[in-house]
Amino acid sequence: MPGPVDPPRTPSVVETYRSQPGWIRRAVPIAGLVALMWVLEVLDLFAGGWLNQFGIRPLDPDALTGILVAPLLHAGLGHLASNTLPLLVLGTLIAWITGRWWIITAGVWLLGGLLTWLVGGPGTNHIGASIVVYGYAAFLVTYGILSRRLAAILAAVATVLLYGGFVWGFLPLNPRVSWEGHLAGAAAGVVVAFADTGQARRDRRLRALGRRDGLV
């Protein structure tokens, strides 16, 4: 008689994740980050905005932790909603063209936060993911220019068409809007793009020199 048949094994969460198409695997961490922001904001609503005290307070040595947590905090559901779609769209574009979303995000997040801490107005408190959003947008445009790859150029064009109006966020038009954070995030995005394309730009210069000298 045939022996007992083992029931089919249920794949683990990790195995299920790895079996998904590449674009889904790249989008999951971005969606997870945005979901974390929403969870924190809902909790903060019940806490009466208590979490917002942990934002970036410029030049306050006791508030350096704000560099790490400020992009996770928002001044209400409307504030977070305005950042959600740009985070998802621009973050997915970065994951698609570079495959290094974690590294790019860490660079923009930390450098943008540090610059905000350095240049923000005295006595102010900066919260919100717009530091990261502006960093993403600036990274994509700069990366497209520097890398000269078709996919990167298309992503840069899409960024300008979708979010070119972000430039108004650099102006101090609204005292409740952190134009310093926008500017700092954008500067961080440019710096990270230059760092990320450094090797590719060096290789391109070497190939150009080789062609000029008849070596390749």
PyMOL CGO cylinders between C-alpha atoms (Angstrom):
from pymol import cmd
from pymol.cgo import CYLINDER

trace = [
    CYLINDER, 0.00, 0.00, 0.00, 1.29, 3.50, -0.69, 0.3, 1, 1, 1, 1, 1, 1,
    CYLINDER, 1.29, 3.50, -0.69, 2.58, 5.37, 2.33, 0.3, 1, 1, 1, 1, 1, 1,
    CYLINDER, 2.58, 5.37, 2.33, 1.06, 8.55, 3.71, 0.3, 1, 1, 1, 1, 1, 1,
    CYLINDER, 1.06, 8.55, 3.71, 1.51, 11.65, 1.61, 0.3, 1, 1, 1, 1, 1, 1,
    CYLINDER, 1.51, 11.65, 1.61, 2.90, 14.69, 3.35, 0.3, 1, 1, 1, 1, 1, 1,
    CYLINDER, 2.90, 14.69, 3.35, 0.66, 17.74, 3.03, 0.3, 1, 1, 1, 1, 1, 1,
    CYLINDER, 0.66, 17.74, 3.03, 2.03, 20.53, 0.83, 0.3, 1, 1, 1, 1, 1, 1,
    CYLINDER, 2.03, 20.53, 0.83, 4.28, 22.87, 2.73, 0.3, 1, 1, 1, 1, 1, 1,
    CYLINDER, 4.28, 22.87, 2.73, 3.08, 26.42, 3.12, 0.3, 1, 1, 1, 1, 1, 1,
    CYLINDER, 3.08, 26.42, 3.12, 5.79, 28.81, 1.90, 0.3, 1, 1, 1, 1, 1, 1,
    CYLINDER, 5.79, 28.81, 1.90, 7.21, 31.21, 4.46, 0.3, 1, 1, 1, 1, 1, 1,
    CYLINDER, 7.21, 31.21, 4.46, 6.72, 34.95, 4.26, 0.3, 1, 1, 1, 1, 1, 1,
    CYLINDER, 6.72, 34.95, 4.26, 10.32, 35.35, 3.05, 0.3, 1, 1, 1, 1, 1, 1,
    CYLINDER, 10.32, 35.35, 3.05, 9.87, 32.72, 0.35, 0.3, 1, 1, 1, 1, 1, 1,
    CYLINDER, 9.87, 32.72, 0.35, 6.63, 34.32, -0.79, 0.3, 1, 1, 1, 1, 1, 1,
    CYLINDER, 6.63, 34.32, -0.79, 8.32, 37.72, -0.94, 0.3, 1, 1, 1, 1, 1, 1,
    CYLINDER, 8.32, 37.72, -0.94, 11.25, 36.37, -2.96, 0.3, 1, 1, 1, 1, 1, 1,
    CYLINDER, 11.25, 36.37, -2.96, 8.92, 34.69, -5.43, 0.3, 1, 1, 1, 1, 1, 1,
    CYLINDER, 8.92, 34.69, -5.43, 7.23, 37.95, -6.37, 0.3, 1, 1, 1, 1, 1, 1,
    CYLINDER, 7.23, 37.95, -6.37, 8.15, 39.97, -9.48, 0.3, 1, 1, 1, 1, 1, 1,
    CYLINDER, 8.15, 39.97, -9.48, 11.01, 42.41, -9.04, 0.3, 1, 1, 1, 1, 1, 1,
    CYLINDER, 11.01, 42.41, -9.04, 8.85, 45.52, -9.10, 0.3, 1, 1, 1, 1, 1, 1,
    CYLINDER, 8.85, 45.52, -9.10, 6.72, 44.17, -6.25, 0.3, 1, 1, 1, 1, 1, 1,
    CYLINDER, 6.72, 44.17, -6.25, 9.79, 43.29, -4.18, 0.3, 1, 1, 1, 1, 1, 1,
    CYLINDER, 9.79, 43.29, -4.18, 11.09, 46.83, -4.67, 0.3, 1, 1, 1, 1, 1, 1,
    CYLINDER, 11.09, 46.83, -4.67, 7.77, 48.44, -3.79, 0.3, 1, 1, 1, 1, 1, 1,
    CYLINDER, 7.77, 48.44, -3.79, 7.16, 46.50, -0.57, 0.3, 1, 1, 1, 1, 1, 1,
    CYLINDER, 7.16, 46.50, -0.57, 9.77, 48.33, 1.60, 0.3, 1, 1, 1, 1, 1, 1,
    CYLINDER, 9.77, 48.33, 1.60, 8.53, 51.71, 0.37, 0.3, 1, 1, 1, 1, 1, 1,
    CYLINDER, 8.53, 51.71, 0.37, 4.93, 50.81, 1.15, 0.3, 1, 1, 1, 1, 1, 1,
    CYLINDER, 4.93, 50.81, 1.15, 6.06, 49.51, 4.54, 0.3, 1, 1, 1, 1, 1, 1,
    CYLINDER, 6.06, 49.51, 4.54, 7.75, 52.81, 5.36, 0.3, 1, 1, 1, 1, 1, 1,
    CYLINDER, 7.75, 52.81, 5.36, 4.65, 54.79, 4.42, 0.3, 1, 1, 1, 1, 1, 1,
    CYLINDER, 4.65, 54.79, 4.42, 2.47, 52.40, 6.44, 0.3, 1, 1, 1, 1, 1, 1,
    CYLINDER, 2.47, 52.40, 6.44, 4.71, 53.01, 9.47, 0.3, 1, 1, 1, 1, 1, 1,
    CYLINDER, 4.71, 53.01, 9.47, 4.19, 56.76, 9.06, 0.3, 1, 1, 1, 1, 1, 1,
    CYLINDER, 4.19, 56.76, 9.06, 0.42, 56.30, 9.02, 0.3, 1, 1, 1, 1, 1, 1,
    CYLINDER, 0.42, 56.30, 9.02, 0.48, 54.09, 12.11, 0.3, 1, 1, 1, 1, 1, 1,
    CYLINDER, 0.48, 54.09, 12.11, 2.55, 56.66, 13.99, 0.3, 1, 1, 1, 1, 1, 1,
    CYLINDER, 2.55, 56.66, 13.99, 0.31, 59.52, 12.91, 0.3, 1, 1, 1, 1, 1, 1,
    CYLINDER, 0.31, 59.52, 12.91, -2.85, 57.73, 14.03, 0.3, 1, 1, 1, 1, 1, 1,
    CYLINDER, -2.85, 57.73, 14.03, -1.22, 56.99, 17.38, 0.3, 1, 1, 1, 1, 1, 1,
    CYLINDER, -1.22, 56.99, 17.38, -0.12, 60.61, 17.63, 0.3, 1, 1, 1, 1, 1, 1,
    CYLINDER, -0.12, 60.61, 17.63, -3.69, 61.77, 17.08, 0.3, 1, 1, 1, 1, 1, 1,
    CYLINDER, -3.69, 61.77, 17.08, -4.72, 59.88, 20.19, 0.3, 1, 1, 1, 1, 1, 1,
    CYLINDER, -4.72, 59.88, 20.19, -1.66, 61.24, 22.00, 0.3, 1, 1, 1, 1, 1, 1,
    CYLINDER, -1.66, 61.24, 22.00, -2.58, 64.83, 21.22, 0.3, 1, 1, 1, 1, 1, 1,
    CYLINDER, -2.58, 64.83, 21.22, 0.47, 65.43, 19.01, 0.3, 1, 1, 1, 1, 1, 1,
    CYLINDER, 0.47, 65.43, 19.01, 2.89, 64.38, 21.75, 0.3, 1, 1, 1, 1, 1, 1,
    CYLINDER, 2.89, 64.38, 21.75, 5.27, 62.72, 19.29, 0.3, 1, 1, 1, 1, 1, 1,
    CYLINDER, 5.27, 62.72, 19.29, 5.83, 65.92, 17.33, 0.3, 1, 1, 1, 1, 1, 1,
    CYLINDER, 5.83, 65.92, 17.33, 8.12, 67.28, 20.02, 0.3, 1, 1, 1, 1, 1, 1,
    CYLINDER, 8.12, 67.28, 20.02, 10.76, 64.89, 18.68, 0.3, 1, 1, 1, 1, 1, 1,
    CYLINDER, 10.76, 64.89, 18.68, 11.20, 66.80, 15.41, 0.3, 1, 1, 1, 1, 1, 1,
    CYLINDER, 11.20, 66.80, 15.41, 14.32, 68.59, 14.23, 0.3, 1, 1, 1, 1, 1, 1,
    CYLINDER, 14.32, 68.59, 14.23, 15.07, 71.61, 16.42, 0.3, 1, 1, 1, 1, 1, 1,
    CYLINDER, 15.07, 71.61, 16.42, 17.89, 73.47, 14.65, 0.3, 1, 1, 1, 1, 1, 1,
    CYLINDER, 17.89, 73.47, 14.65, 21.21, 73.76, 16.47, 0.3, 1, 1, 1, 1, 1, 1,
    CYLINDER, 21.21, 73.76, 16.47, 19.77, 72.16, 19.61, 0.3, 1, 1, 1, 1, 1, 1,
    CYLINDER, 19.77, 72.16, 19.61, 22.29, 69.49, 20.66, 0.3, 1, 1, 1, 1, 1, 1,
    CYLINDER, 22.29, 69.49, 20.66, 19.59, 67.77, 22.70, 0.3, 1, 1, 1, 1, 1, 1,
    CYLINDER, 19.59, 67.77, 22.70, 17.44, 67.28, 19.60, 0.3, 1, 1, 1, 1, 1, 1,
    CYLINDER, 17.44, 67.28, 19.60, 19.82, 65.43, 17.29, 0.3, 1, 1, 1, 1, 1, 1,
    CYLINDER, 19.82, 65.43, 17.29, 17.56, 62.37, 17.45, 0.3, 1, 1, 1, 1, 1, 1,
    CYLINDER, 17.56, 62.37, 17.45, 15.09, 64.44, 15.44, 0.3, 1, 1, 1, 1, 1, 1,
    CYLINDER, 15.09, 64.44, 15.44, 17.27, 63.83, 12.39, 0.3, 1, 1, 1, 1, 1, 1,
    CYLINDER, 17.27, 63.83, 12.39, 16.31, 60.16, 12.62, 0.3, 1, 1, 1, 1, 1, 1,
    CYLINDER, 16.31, 60.16, 12.62, 12.63, 60.43, 13.47, 0.3, 1, 1, 1, 1, 1, 1,
    CYLINDER, 12.63, 60.43, 13.47, 11.36, 63.77, 12.09, 0.3, 1, 1, 1, 1, 1, 1,
    CYLINDER, 11.36, 63.77, 12.09, 10.44, 62.40, 8.62, 0.3, 1, 1, 1, 1, 1, 1,
    CYLINDER, 10.44, 62.40, 8.62, 8.19, 59.83, 10.33, 0.3, 1, 1, 1, 1, 1, 1,
    CYLINDER, 8.19, 59.83, 10.33, 6.17, 62.51, 12.13, 0.3, 1, 1, 1, 1, 1, 1,
    CYLINDER, 6.17, 62.51, 12.13, 3.48, 64.79, 10.69, 0.3, 1, 1, 1, 1, 1, 1,
    CYLINDER, 3.48, 64.79, 10.69, 1.24, 67.65, 11.79, 0.3, 1, 1, 1, 1, 1, 1,
    CYLINDER, 1.24, 67.65, 11.79, -1.99, 65.81, 11.05, 0.3, 1, 1, 1, 1, 1, 1,
    CYLINDER, -1.99, 65.81, 11.05, -3.47, 63.39, 8.55, 0.3, 1, 1, 1, 1, 1, 1,
    CYLINDER, -3.47, 63.39, 8.55, -3.65, 66.04, 5.83, 0.3, 1, 1, 1, 1, 1, 1,
    CYLINDER, -3.65, 66.04, 5.83, 0.06, 66.73, 6.14, 0.3, 1, 1, 1, 1, 1, 1,
    CYLINDER, 0.06, 66.73, 6.14, 0.88, 63.03, 5.85, 0.3, 1, 1, 1, 1, 1, 1,
    CYLINDER, 0.88, 63.03, 5.85, -1.58, 62.52, 2.98, 0.3, 1, 1, 1, 1, 1, 1,
    CYLINDER, -1.58, 62.52, 2.98, 0.16, 65.25, 0.97, 0.3, 1, 1, 1, 1, 1, 1,
    CYLINDER, 0.16, 65.25, 0.97, 3.47, 63.39, 1.32, 0.3, 1, 1, 1, 1, 1, 1,
    CYLINDER, 3.47, 63.39, 1.32, 2.19, 59.85, 0.80, 0.3, 1, 1, 1, 1, 1, 1,
    CYLINDER, 2.19, 59.85, 0.80, 1.76, 59.72, -2.98, 0.3, 1, 1, 1, 1, 1, 1,
    CYLINDER, 1.76, 59.72, -2.98, 5.07, 61.51, -3.78, 0.3, 1, 1, 1, 1, 1, 1,
    CYLINDER, 5.07, 61.51, -3.78, 6.88, 59.14, -1.42, 0.3, 1, 1, 1, 1, 1, 1,
    CYLINDER, 6.88, 59.14, -1.42, 5.38, 56.10, -3.14, 0.3, 1, 1, 1, 1, 1, 1,
    CYLINDER, 5.38, 56.10, -3.14, 5.87, 57.38, -6.69, 0.3, 1, 1, 1, 1, 1, 1,
    CYLINDER, 5.87, 57.38, -6.69, 9.36, 58.83, -6.33, 0.3, 1, 1, 1, 1, 1, 1,
    CYLINDER, 9.36, 58.83, -6.33, 10.57, 56.04, -4.06, 0.3, 1, 1, 1, 1, 1, 1,
    CYLINDER, 10.57, 56.04, -4.06, 9.41, 53.43, -6.57, 0.3, 1, 1, 1, 1, 1, 1,
    CYLINDER, 9.41, 53.43, -6.57, 11.19, 55.28, -9.39, 0.3, 1, 1, 1, 1, 1, 1,
    CYLINDER, 11.19, 55.28, -9.39, 14.42, 55.26, -7.37, 0.3, 1, 1, 1, 1, 1, 1,
    CYLINDER, 14.42, 55.26, -7.37, 14.06, 51.56, -6.62, 0.3, 1, 1, 1, 1, 1, 1,
    CYLINDER, 14.06, 51.56, -6.62, 13.40, 50.88, -10.30, 0.3, 1, 1, 1, 1, 1, 1,
    CYLINDER, 13.40, 50.88, -10.30, 16.32, 52.78, -11.81, 0.3, 1, 1, 1, 1, 1, 1,
    CYLINDER, 16.32, 52.78, -11.81, 18.97, 52.11, -9.14, 0.3, 1, 1, 1, 1, 1, 1,
    CYLINDER, 18.97, 52.11, -9.14, 17.98, 49.01, -7.16, 0.3, 1, 1, 1, 1, 1, 1,
    CYLINDER, 17.98, 49.01, -7.16, 19.48, 50.78, -4.14, 0.3, 1, 1, 1, 1, 1, 1,
    CYLINDER, 19.48, 50.78, -4.14, 16.44, 52.35, -2.53, 0.3, 1, 1, 1, 1, 1, 1,
    CYLINDER, 16.44, 52.35, -2.53, 17.64, 51.64, 1.01, 0.3, 1, 1, 1, 1, 1, 1,
    CYLINDER, 17.64, 51.64, 1.01, 21.01, 53.32, 0.48, 0.3, 1, 1, 1, 1, 1, 1,
    CYLINDER, 21.01, 53.32, 0.48, 19.58, 56.32, -1.37, 0.3, 1, 1, 1, 1, 1, 1,
    CYLINDER, 19.58, 56.32, -1.37, 16.88, 56.79, 1.25, 0.3, 1, 1, 1, 1, 1, 1,
    CYLINDER, 16.88, 56.79, 1.25, 19.35, 56.56, 4.13, 0.3, 1, 1, 1, 1, 1, 1,
    CYLINDER, 19.35, 56.56, 4.13, 21.61, 59.15, 2.50, 0.3, 1, 1, 1, 1, 1, 1,
    CYLINDER, 21.61, 59.15, 2.50, 18.82, 61.60, 1.75, 0.3, 1, 1, 1, 1, 1, 1,
    CYLINDER, 18.82, 61.60, 1.75, 17.17, 61.05, 5.15, 0.3, 1, 1, 1, 1, 1, 1,
    CYLINDER, 17.17, 61.05, 5.15, 20.28, 61.57, 7.27, 0.3, 1, 1, 1, 1, 1, 1,
    CYLINDER, 20.28, 61.57, 7.27, 21.99, 64.30, 5.24, 0.3, 1, 1, 1, 1, 1, 1,
    CYLINDER, 21.99, 64.30, 5.24, 18.74, 66.18, 4.67, 0.3, 1, 1, 1, 1, 1, 1,
    CYLINDER, 18.74, 66.18, 4.67, 17.95, 66.03, 8.37, 0.3, 1, 1, 1, 1, 1, 1,
    CYLINDER, 17.95, 66.03, 8.37, 21.43, 67.18, 9.34, 0.3, 1, 1, 1, 1, 1, 1,
    CYLINDER, 21.43, 67.18, 9.34, 21.29, 70.12, 6.94, 0.3, 1, 1, 1, 1, 1, 1,
    CYLINDER, 21.29, 70.12, 6.94, 17.87, 71.09, 8.28, 0.3, 1, 1, 1, 1, 1, 1,
    CYLINDER, 17.87, 71.09, 8.28, 19.29, 70.99, 11.81, 0.3, 1, 1, 1, 1, 1, 1,
    CYLINDER, 19.29, 70.99, 11.81, 22.10, 73.29, 10.66, 0.3, 1, 1, 1, 1, 1, 1,
    CYLINDER, 22.10, 73.29, 10.66, 20.16, 75.86, 8.62, 0.3, 1, 1, 1, 1, 1, 1,
    CYLINDER, 20.16, 75.86, 8.62, 16.66, 75.87, 10.14, 0.3, 1, 1, 1, 1, 1, 1,
    CYLINDER, 16.66, 75.87, 10.14, 15.39, 78.93, 11.92, 0.3, 1, 1, 1, 1, 1, 1,
    CYLINDER, 15.39, 78.93, 11.92, 16.08, 79.25, 15.66, 0.3, 1, 1, 1, 1, 1, 1,
    CYLINDER, 16.08, 79.25, 15.66, 13.28, 78.07, 17.89, 0.3, 1, 1, 1, 1, 1, 1,
    CYLINDER, 13.28, 78.07, 17.89, 11.56, 76.12, 15.12, 0.3, 1, 1, 1, 1, 1, 1,
    CYLINDER, 11.56, 76.12, 15.12, 10.57, 72.45, 15.03, 0.3, 1, 1, 1, 1, 1, 1,
    CYLINDER, 10.57, 72.45, 15.03, 10.66, 70.62, 11.70, 0.3, 1, 1, 1, 1, 1, 1,
    CYLINDER, 10.66, 70.62, 11.70, 8.65, 67.45, 11.07, 0.3, 1, 1, 1, 1, 1, 1,
    CYLINDER, 8.65, 67.45, 11.07, 7.40, 65.64, 7.99, 0.3, 1, 1, 1, 1, 1, 1,
    CYLINDER, 7.40, 65.64, 7.99, 8.57, 63.41, 5.17, 0.3, 1, 1, 1, 1, 1, 1,
    CYLINDER, 8.57, 63.41, 5.17, 8.90, 66.33, 2.76, 0.3, 1, 1, 1, 1, 1, 1,
    CYLINDER, 8.90, 66.33, 2.76, 12.64, 66.36, 3.52, 0.3, 1, 1, 1, 1, 1, 1,
    CYLINDER, 12.64, 66.36, 3.52, 12.79, 62.90, 1.97, 0.3, 1, 1, 1, 1, 1, 1,
    CYLINDER, 12.79, 62.90, 1.97, 10.31, 63.73, -0.81, 0.3, 1, 1, 1, 1, 1, 1,
    CYLINDER, 10.31, 63.73, -0.81, 12.36, 66.72, -1.95, 0.3, 1, 1, 1, 1, 1, 1,
    CYLINDER, 12.36, 66.72, -1.95, 15.50, 64.63, -1.64, 0.3, 1, 1, 1, 1, 1, 1,
    CYLINDER, 15.50, 64.63, -1.64, 14.00, 61.94, -3.86, 0.3, 1, 1, 1, 1, 1, 1,
    CYLINDER, 14.00, 61.94, -3.86, 12.93, 64.47, -6.50, 0.3, 1, 1, 1, 1, 1, 1,
    CYLINDER, 12.93, 64.47, -6.50, 16.32, 66.19, -6.58, 0.3, 1, 1, 1, 1, 1, 1,
    CYLINDER, 16.32, 66.19, -6.58, 18.09, 62.83, -6.67, 0.3, 1, 1, 1, 1, 1, 1,
    CYLINDER, 18.09, 62.83, -6.67, 16.06, 61.60, -9.64, 0.3, 1, 1, 1, 1, 1, 1,
    CYLINDER, 16.06, 61.60, -9.64, 16.62, 64.73, -11.71, 0.3, 1, 1, 1, 1, 1, 1,
    CYLINDER, 16.62, 64.73, -11.71, 20.34, 64.90, -10.90, 0.3, 1, 1, 1, 1, 1, 1,
    CYLINDER, 20.34, 64.90, -10.90, 20.82, 61.16, -11.38, 0.3, 1, 1, 1, 1, 1, 1,
    CYLINDER, 20.82, 61.16, -11.38, 19.19, 61.32, -14.80, 0.3, 1, 1, 1, 1, 1, 1,
    CYLINDER, 19.19, 61.32, -14.80, 21.52, 64.12, -15.89, 0.3, 1, 1, 1, 1, 1, 1,
    CYLINDER, 21.52, 64.12, -15.89, 24.66, 62.48, -14.53, 0.3, 1, 1, 1, 1, 1, 1,
    CYLINDER, 24.66, 62.48, -14.53, 24.09, 58.84, -15.40, 0.3, 1, 1, 1, 1, 1, 1,
    CYLINDER, 24.09, 58.84, -15.40, 22.85, 59.45, -18.96, 0.3, 1, 1, 1, 1, 1, 1,
    CYLINDER, 22.85, 59.45, -18.96, 20.96, 56.15, -18.86, 0.3, 1, 1, 1, 1, 1, 1,
    CYLINDER, 20.96, 56.15, -18.86, 17.68, 56.08, -20.76, 0.3, 1, 1, 1, 1, 1, 1,
    CYLINDER, 17.68, 56.08, -20.76, 15.65, 54.76, -17.82, 0.3, 1, 1, 1, 1, 1, 1,
    CYLINDER, 15.65, 54.76, -17.82, 17.15, 57.39, -15.51, 0.3, 1, 1, 1, 1, 1, 1,
    CYLINDER, 17.15, 57.39, -15.51, 16.48, 60.18, -18.01, 0.3, 1, 1, 1, 1, 1, 1,
    CYLINDER, 16.48, 60.18, -18.01, 12.85, 59.05, -18.37, 0.3, 1, 1, 1, 1, 1, 1,
    CYLINDER, 12.85, 59.05, -18.37, 12.49, 58.98, -14.58, 0.3, 1, 1, 1, 1, 1, 1,
    CYLINDER, 12.49, 58.98, -14.58, 13.95, 62.49, -14.36, 0.3, 1, 1, 1, 1, 1, 1,
    CYLINDER, 13.95, 62.49, -14.36, 11.53, 63.79, -17.00, 0.3, 1, 1, 1, 1, 1, 1,
    CYLINDER, 11.53, 63.79, -17.00, 8.61, 62.13, -15.21, 0.3, 1, 1, 1, 1, 1, 1,
    CYLINDER, 8.61, 62.13, -15.21, 9.71, 63.72, -11.94, 0.3, 1, 1, 1, 1, 1, 1,
    CYLINDER, 9.71, 63.72, -11.94, 9.82, 67.20, -13.48, 0.3, 1, 1, 1, 1, 1, 1,
    CYLINDER, 9.82, 67.20, -13.48, 6.43, 66.75, -15.16, 0.3, 1, 1, 1, 1, 1, 1,
    CYLINDER, 6.43, 66.75, -15.16, 4.74, 65.38, -12.05, 0.3, 1, 1, 1, 1, 1, 1,
    CYLINDER, 4.74, 65.38, -12.05, 6.42, 67.41, -9.33, 0.3, 1, 1, 1, 1, 1, 1,
    CYLINDER, 6.42, 67.41, -9.33, 8.05, 70.42, -10.97, 0.3, 1, 1, 1, 1, 1, 1,
    CYLINDER, 8.05, 70.42, -10.97, 5.84, 72.61, -8.80, 0.3, 1, 1, 1, 1, 1, 1,
    CYLINDER, 5.84, 72.61, -8.80, 7.96, 71.58, -5.83, 0.3, 1, 1, 1, 1, 1, 1,
    CYLINDER, 7.96, 71.58, -5.83, 10.22, 74.55, -6.59, 0.3, 1, 1, 1, 1, 1, 1,
    CYLINDER, 10.22, 74.55, -6.59, 7.67, 76.81, -4.88, 0.3, 1, 1, 1, 1, 1, 1,
    CYLINDER, 7.67, 76.81, -4.88, 8.41, 74.93, -1.69, 0.3, 1, 1, 1, 1, 1, 1,
    CYLINDER, 8.41, 74.93, -1.69, 11.86, 76.52, -1.60, 0.3, 1, 1, 1, 1, 1, 1,
    CYLINDER, 11.86, 76.52, -1.60, 10.34, 79.93, -0.92, 0.3, 1, 1, 1, 1, 1, 1,
    CYLINDER, 10.34, 79.93, -0.92, 9.40, 81.14, 2.60, 0.3, 1, 1, 1, 1, 1, 1,
    CYLINDER, 9.40, 81.14, 2.60, 5.80, 81.83, 1.64, 0.3, 1, 1, 1, 1, 1, 1,
    CYLINDER, 5.80, 81.83, 1.64, 4.11, 80.06, 4.56, 0.3, 1, 1, 1, 1, 1, 1,
    CYLINDER, 4.11, 80.06, 4.56, 5.49, 80.21, 8.11, 0.3, 1, 1, 1, 1, 1, 1,
    CYLINDER, 5.49, 80.21, 8.11, 4.00, 76.76, 8.78, 0.3, 1, 1, 1, 1, 1, 1,
    CYLINDER, 4.00, 76.76, 8.78, 5.88, 75.14, 5.90, 0.3, 1, 1, 1, 1, 1, 1,
    CYLINDER, 5.88, 75.14, 5.90, 9.52, 74.12, 6.36, 0.3, 1, 1, 1, 1, 1, 1,
    CYLINDER, 9.52, 74.12, 6.36, 11.12, 75.64, 3.30, 0.3, 1, 1, 1, 1, 1, 1,
    CYLINDER, 11.12, 75.64, 3.30, 14.49, 75.03, 4.99, 0.3, 1, 1, 1, 1, 1, 1,
    CYLINDER, 14.49, 75.03, 4.99, 13.67, 71.33, 5.17, 0.3, 1, 1, 1, 1, 1, 1,
    CYLINDER, 13.67, 71.33, 5.17, 12.67, 71.31, 1.51, 0.3, 1, 1, 1, 1, 1, 1,
    CYLINDER, 12.67, 71.31, 1.51, 15.90, 73.03, 0.51, 0.3, 1, 1, 1, 1, 1, 1,
    CYLINDER, 15.90, 73.03, 0.51, 17.99, 70.78, 2.75, 0.3, 1, 1, 1, 1, 1, 1,
    CYLINDER, 17.99, 70.78, 2.75, 16.33, 67.65, 1.40, 0.3, 1, 1, 1, 1, 1, 1,
    CYLINDER, 16.33, 67.65, 1.40, 16.89, 68.74, -2.20, 0.3, 1, 1, 1, 1, 1, 1,
    CYLINDER, 16.89, 68.74, -2.20, 20.54, 69.54, -1.49, 0.3, 1, 1, 1, 1, 1, 1,
    CYLINDER, 20.54, 69.54, -1.49, 20.94, 66.11, 0.07, 0.3, 1, 1, 1, 1, 1, 1,
    CYLINDER, 20.94, 66.11, 0.07, 19.40, 64.49, -3.00, 0.3, 1, 1, 1, 1, 1, 1,
    CYLINDER, 19.40, 64.49, -3.00, 21.89, 66.24, -5.29, 0.3, 1, 1, 1, 1, 1, 1,
    CYLINDER, 21.89, 66.24, -5.29, 24.84, 65.21, -3.11, 0.3, 1, 1, 1, 1, 1, 1,
    CYLINDER, 24.84, 65.21, -3.11, 23.68, 61.59, -2.95, 0.3, 1, 1, 1, 1, 1, 1,
    CYLINDER, 23.68, 61.59, -2.95, 23.19, 61.51, -6.73, 0.3, 1, 1, 1, 1, 1, 1,
    CYLINDER, 23.19, 61.51, -6.73, 26.74, 62.77, -7.31, 0.3, 1, 1, 1, 1, 1, 1,
    CYLINDER, 26.74, 62.77, -7.31, 28.09, 60.17, -4.89, 0.3, 1, 1, 1, 1, 1, 1,
    CYLINDER, 28.09, 60.17, -4.89, 26.03, 57.36, -6.41, 0.3, 1, 1, 1, 1, 1, 1,
    CYLINDER, 26.03, 57.36, -6.41, 27.12, 58.10, -9.98, 0.3, 1, 1, 1, 1, 1, 1,
    CYLINDER, 27.12, 58.10, -9.98, 30.78, 58.75, -9.15, 0.3, 1, 1, 1, 1, 1, 1,
    CYLINDER, 30.78, 58.75, -9.15, 32.12, 55.46, -10.48, 0.3, 1, 1, 1, 1, 1, 1,
    CYLINDER, 32.12, 55.46, -10.48, 30.00, 55.60, -13.62, 0.3, 1, 1, 1, 1, 1, 1,
    CYLINDER, 30.00, 55.60, -13.62, 31.18, 59.13, -14.37, 0.3, 1, 1, 1, 1, 1, 1,
    CYLINDER, 31.18, 59.13, -14.37, 34.82, 58.14, -13.85, 0.3, 1, 1, 1, 1, 1, 1,
    CYLINDER, 34.82, 58.14, -13.85, 34.42, 55.16, -16.16, 0.3, 1, 1, 1, 1, 1, 1,
    CYLINDER, 34.42, 55.16, -16.16, 32.82, 57.37, -18.79, 0.3, 1, 1, 1, 1, 1, 1,
    CYLINDER, 32.82, 57.37, -18.79, 35.71, 59.83, -18.64, 0.3, 1, 1, 1, 1, 1, 1,
    CYLINDER, 35.71, 59.83, -18.64, 38.23, 57.00, -19.00, 0.3, 1, 1, 1, 1, 1, 1,
    CYLINDER, 38.23, 57.00, -19.00, 36.41, 55.63, -22.04, 0.3, 1, 1, 1, 1, 1, 1,
    CYLINDER, 36.41, 55.63, -22.04, 36.33, 59.10, -23.57, 0.3, 1, 1, 1, 1, 1, 1,
    CYLINDER, 36.33, 59.10, -23.57, 40.07, 59.51, -22.99, 0.3, 1, 1, 1, 1, 1, 1,
    CYLINDER, 40.07, 59.51, -22.99, 40.70, 56.09, -24.47, 0.3, 1, 1, 1, 1, 1, 1,
    CYLINDER, 40.70, 56.09, -24.47, 38.75, 56.90, -27.62, 0.3, 1, 1, 1, 1, 1, 1,
    CYLINDER, 38.75, 56.90, -27.62, 40.55, 60.21, -27.96, 0.3, 1, 1, 1, 1, 1, 1,
    CYLINDER, 40.55, 60.21, -27.96, 43.93, 58.49, -27.67, 0.3, 1, 1, 1, 1, 1, 1,
    CYLINDER, 43.93, 58.49, -27.67, 42.93, 55.68, -30.03, 0.3, 1, 1, 1, 1, 1, 1,
    CYLINDER, 42.93, 55.68, -30.03, 43.07, 53.02, -27.32, 0.3, 1, 1, 1, 1, 1, 1,
    CYLINDER, 43.07, 53.02, -27.32, 39.52, 51.72, -27.68, 0.3, 1, 1, 1, 1, 1, 1,
]
cmd.load_cgo(trace, "trace")
